[in-house]
Amino acid sequence: MARAATASEPVQDTRERILVAALQAFSEMGFDGASTRAIAERAGVTLGLLQYHFGGKQKLWRAAVDRAFEQMRSGIVAVLDDASITDERERMRRVLREHVHFVARRPEFVRLMHDEGKRKGPRMRWLVDRHTRPLFERLAQTIEGLQARGALPADIAPIHFVYILIGATDLIFHQSEECKRIAGFDPHSDAAADAHVRAIEHLLFGPRRA
């Protein structure tokens, strides 16, 4: 169990530990299976303190998802907005690298997204409207730019590219225990994540030019 919160601990640190514990619990047990009491115990805080900061389970779930998306999006959007990158193929390479290293460090994010994305309900709709659709629209612009230059097939809709890339980037981390059993290495390591990025880049764009 995580260390208990103390009176001298900054409020932001306490909130952060609760959000980390919440994302882990929701990814492992699902929304229905994870209780606020279990999350509070995992975070090392009282149930009352958790409720003081976040209210009920629904608000806590949304706050944990917001935090994860903010961390993931910050790196990707920085690349998408970087005016110094003039080659859209290089921009997509960097987006891939940012995303792969994020999910390698945050496998709980992948598990939660896979679980919620298959469920028809209010949480999925909230996720799409608040997070995934706006991010898809940004990525679609880069994909369409590559298609216009002939770097990607023009007759494939961006949504298909995005889901192909999600499968290619995320699955090895979603099923990391299977990967360890098959290949004998941990895909979450920095070296394995780098190798995974290179493999995706090669399949998508071919070898890098010297």
BALUM-386570 format. One record per residue (C-alpha): residue number from 0; residue in three letters; x, y, z. Coordinates in steps of 0.001 Angstrom, whole numbers, plus 524288, in hexadecimal, padded with zeros to 5 digits. Layout:
BEGIN
NODE num residuo    xx    yy    zz
NODE NUM     ALA     X     Y     Z
...
This chain:
BEGIN
NODE num residuo    xx    yy    zz
NODE   0     MET 80000 80000 80000
NODE   1     ALA 8048E 80DC9 7FD40
NODE   2     ARG 809A5 815F7 80868
NODE   3     ALA 7FF3E 81D0A 81036
NODE   4     ALA 7FCC5 82B6D 80DE9
NODE   5     THR 80170 8348E 81890
NODE   6     ALA 7FC65 841BA 81CDE
NODE   7     SER 8088A 84858 81774
NODE   8     GLU 8076F 84246 809D4
NODE   9     PRO 803C1 84C50 7FF64
NODE  10     VAL 7F5B9 84B10 7FAAC
NODE  11     GLN 7FA43 84953 7EC95
NODE  12     ASP 802E2 83DCE 7F05D
NODE  13     THR 7F782 8374C 7F751
NODE  14     ARG 7EE9B 83947 7EB9D
NODE  15     GLU 7F917 833F3 7E290
NODE  16     ARG 7FAC4 82783 7EA8A
NODE  17     ILE 7EC0F 8255F 7EA8C
NODE  18     LEU 7EB5C 82731 7DBC8
NODE  19     VAL 7F6A0 81DBC 7D978
NODE  20     ALA 7F028 8138B 7E21B
NODE  21     ALA 7E2F5 815D9 7DBAB
NODE  22     LEU 7E7EA 813E2 7CDCD
NODE  23     GLN 7EECA 80766 7D1D3
NODE  24     ALA 7E2AF 80222 7D8BB
NODE  25     PHE 7D93D 805A7 7CDD6
NODE  26     SER 7E240 7FF88 7C3B2
NODE  27     GLU 7E3AB 7F2F7 7CB7D
NODE  28     MET 7D5C8 7F130 7D08D
NODE  29     GLY 7CD69 7F984 7C7AB
NODE  30     PHE 7C49F 80483 7CBFC
NODE  31     ASP 7BAC5 7FBA6 7D2A3
NODE  32     GLY 7C4DD 7F318 7D951
NODE  33     ALA 7CD30 7FE07 7DF00
NODE  34     SER 7C7F8 803CB 7EB95
NODE  35     THR 7CB95 8110D 7F110
NODE  36     ARG 7CF18 80A64 7FDD1
NODE  37     ALA 7D8DF 80187 7F6F2
NODE  38     ILE 7DE6C 80D19 7EF77
NODE  39     ALA 7DFF2 814EC 7FC01
NODE  40     GLU 7E71B 80980 80253
NODE  41     ARG 7EFF8 8081C 7F676
NODE  42     ALA 7F30C 816AB 7F6F2
NODE  43     GLY 7F575 8166B 805A0
NODE  44     VAL 7EAA7 82028 808D2
NODE  45     THR 7DDE4 81F7A 8101A
NODE  46     LEU 7D144 81DA3 808AA
NODE  47     GLY 7CCB8 82AA2 80DF9
NODE  48     LEU 7D8A4 8318D 8086B
NODE  49     LEU 7D673 82B70 7FB16
NODE  50     GLN 7C842 82FB4 7FB3F
NODE  51     TYR 7CC3A 83D5E 7FF9A
NODE  52     HIS 7D50A 83EF1 7F3CA
NODE  53     PHE 7CCF7 837ED 7E978
NODE  54     GLY 7BF4A 83506 7EE62
NODE  55     GLY 7B9E9 8284E 7E904
NODE  56     LYS 7BFA8 81DD1 7E050
NODE  57     GLN 7BAE6 823D9 7D395
NODE  58     LYS 7C1ED 830BF 7D62C
NODE  59     LEU 7CE27 82971 7DA59
NODE  60     TRP 7CDFF 82136 7CDEA
NODE  61     ARG 7CCCA 82D51 7C579
NODE  62     ALA 7D7A1 83450 7CCD4
NODE  63     ALA 7E0BA 8288D 7CB50
NODE  64     VAL 7DDD9 827AB 7BCBE
NODE  65     ASP 7DFAA 83663 7BB12
NODE  66     ARG 7ECF1 83574 7C1B3
NODE  67     ALA 7F154 82A26 7B907
NODE  68     PHE 7ECEE 830D1 7AC89
NODE  69     GLU 7F35D 83D8A 7B075
NODE  70     GLN 80043 83663 7B22D
NODE  71     MET 7FED0 82EFB 7A56C
NODE  72     ARG 7F9CF 83A6B 79D69
NODE  73     SER 803F3 8442A 7A219
NODE  74     GLY 80EEC 83D10 79B13
NODE  75     ILE 80729 83A42 78EBA
NODE  76     VAL 8016C 847EB 78D67
NODE  77     ALA 80ED6 84DE6 78F85
NODE  78     VAL 8138C 84657 783A7
NODE  79     LEU 8077A 849A8 77B96
NODE  80     ASP 80934 85822 77EC5
NODE  81     ASP 817F9 85881 77CC4
NODE  82     ALA 819E8 8620C 7718E
NODE  83     SER 82841 85E31 7705C
NODE  84     ILE 82424 850F2 76AD5
NODE  85     THR 821FD 85339 75C61
NODE  86     ASP 82184 844FF 75805
NODE  87     GLU 81440 83EFA 75B4C
NODE  88     ARG 81A1D 83167 75A9A
NODE  89     GLU 823CB 83522 76535
NODE  90     ARG 818AD 83B04 76D15
NODE  91     MET 8115C 82E21 76CB7
NODE  92     ARG 81DB4 826CD 77090
NODE  93     ARG 81EF2 82F70 77C95
NODE  94     VAL 81092 82DE1 77FE7
NODE  95     LEU 81256 81F28 77F6D
NODE  96     ARG 81E4A 81FFE 78833
NODE  97     GLU 81738 8288B 7921F
NODE  98     HIS 80B92 81F7A 7929D
NODE  99     VAL 81315 812B9 79361
NODE 100     HIS 81B90 81770 79E94
NODE 101     PHE 80F9D 81CB3 7A5B1
NODE 102     VAL 80820 80FDA 7A50B
NODE 103     ALA 81475 8084E 7A888
NODE 104     ARG 81506 81031 7B528
NODE 105     ARG 80641 81056 7B768
NODE 106     PRO 800D5 802E2 7B3D4
NODE 107     GLU 7F526 80579 7BCB9
NODE 108     PHE 7F0D4 80FF6 7B31F
NODE 109     VAL 7F0A1 8060A 7A80D
NODE 110     ARG 7E8F2 7FC28 7B00C
NODE 111     LEU 7DEC6 80631 7B404
NODE 112     MET 7DD02 80B4F 7A627
NODE 113     HIS 7DB88 7FDA7 7A08E
NODE 114     ASP 7D171 7FA68 7AAED
NODE 115     GLU 7C955 806BA 7A9A8
NODE 116     GLY 7CA55 807B4 79AE2
NODE 117     LYS 7C2BB 7FB1C 7990A
NODE 118     ARG 7B777 7FF3E 7A1D4
NODE 119     LYS 7ABAD 806AC 79CBF
NODE 120     GLY 7A893 80FF1 7A7BA
NODE 121     PRO 7AA4C 81D75 7ADA3
NODE 122     ARG 7B8A2 81BB1 7B14F
NODE 123     MET 7BC59 8180E 7A366
NODE 124     ARG 7B49F 82394 79DF6
NODE 125     TRP 7BB26 82CD0 7A79F
NODE 126     LEU 7C89B 82781 7A411
NODE 127     VAL 7C633 82961 79587
NODE 128     ASP 7C02B 836E1 79679
NODE 129     ARG 7CA04 83C48 7A02E
NODE 130     HIS 7D696 835AD 79C1A
NODE 131     THR 7D78E 82C1F 790E6
NODE 132     ARG 7CFF9 8334C 78643
NODE 133     PRO 7D774 84035 787E9
NODE 134     LEU 7E462 838D8 787B5
NODE 135     PHE 7E039 830F6 77BD3
NODE 136     GLU 7DCB7 83D6F 77494
NODE 137     ARG 7EA66 842CD 77705
NODE 138     LEU 7F0D2 83634 77281
NODE 139     ALA 7E80C 8358A 76692
NODE 140     GLN 7EDAF 84268 761C3
NODE 141     THR 7FB6D 83CBA 761F7
NODE 142     ILE 7F6EE 83034 75B67
NODE 143     GLU 7EFEE 837D6 750B7
NODE 144     GLY 7FC4C 83FCE 74E8E
NODE 145     LEU 80415 83359 74CA9
NODE 146     GLN 7F9C8 82E2C 7435F
NODE 147     ALA 7FA44 83AB3 73B6E
NODE 148     ARG 80909 838EB 739EB
NODE 149     GLY 80794 82AB4 73605
NODE 150     ALA 80E41 825D6 74266
NODE 151     LEU 80222 81E29 74651
NODE 152     PRO 7F781 81811 73DC9
NODE 153     ALA 7ED57 82267 73AA8
NODE 154     ASP 7E1D9 818FF 739AD
NODE 155     ILE 7E220 81503 7480E
NODE 156     ALA 7DA59 81D52 751A7
NODE 157     PRO 7E259 822EE 75D09
NODE 158     ILE 7D9F8 81BB3 766F1
NODE 159     HIS 7DF2D 80EBF 761C6
NODE 160     PHE 7ED3D 8136C 762BD
NODE 161     VAL 7EAE9 817D5 770BC
NODE 162     TYR 7E54B 80ACE 77529
NODE 163     ILE 7EFE1 80341 76E04
NODE 164     LEU 7FA10 80B81 77515
NODE 165     ILE 7F354 809D2 78245
NODE 166     GLY 7F38E 7FB25 7806C
NODE 167     ALA 801B7 7FB50 77C01
NODE 168     THR 8065F 80429 786FF
NODE 169     ASP 7FE2A 7FF9E 79286
NODE 170     LEU 7FBCA 7F103 7919A
NODE 171     ILE 80956 7ECA0 795B7
NODE 172     PHE 807D7 7F466 7A262
NODE 173     HIS 7F9D1 7F027 7A49D
NODE 174     GLN 7FE69 7E200 7A3C0
NODE 175     SER 80BD0 7E3C4 7A999
NODE 176     GLU 80B45 7D742 7B1AE
NODE 177     GLU 808A4 7CF7D 7A557
NODE 178     CYS 81417 7D654 79EAE
NODE 179     LYS 81D05 7D2E9 7AA16
NODE 180     ARG 818DD 7C4B5 7A927
NODE 181     ILE 81AB8 7C405 79A63
NODE 182     ALA 826E3 7CC27 79858
NODE 183     GLY 82D22 7CCC5 7A5CD
NODE 184     PHE 82E14 7DB8A 7A72B
NODE 185     ASP 82668 7E65E 7ADB0
NODE 186     PRO 8207B 7EF59 7A344
NODE 187     HIS 81F69 7FA5E 7AD44
NODE 188     SER 82E17 7FC74 7ADB9
NODE 189     ASP 8338A 80862 7A6A6
NODE 190     ALA 83B7F 7FFDD 79D81
NODE 191     ALA 82FB4 7F79B 799CA
NODE 192     ALA 8274C 803B9 797BD
NODE 193     ASP 831BD 80979 78EC9
NODE 194     ALA 8324D 7FCD9 78700
NODE 195     HIS 82379 7FCC6 785EE
NODE 196     VAL 82367 80AB1 780B3
NODE 197     ARG 82DAD 80754 77680
NODE 198     ALA 825D7 7FB8A 77215
NODE 199     ILE 8196D 8038E 77056
NODE 200     GLU 820BE 80E78 7694E
NODE 201     HIS 826EB 804A5 76003
NODE 202     LEU 819D8 7FE33 75CDF
NODE 203     LEU 81300 80B37 75AEB
NODE 204     PHE 81D67 81365 75431
NODE 205     GLY 82860 80A26 7508F
NODE 206     PRO 8366E 80B6A 7556A
NODE 207     ARG 83B82 818C1 7593F
NODE 208     ARG 843C8 81F91 74F39
NODE 209     ALA 8522D 8209E 7529E
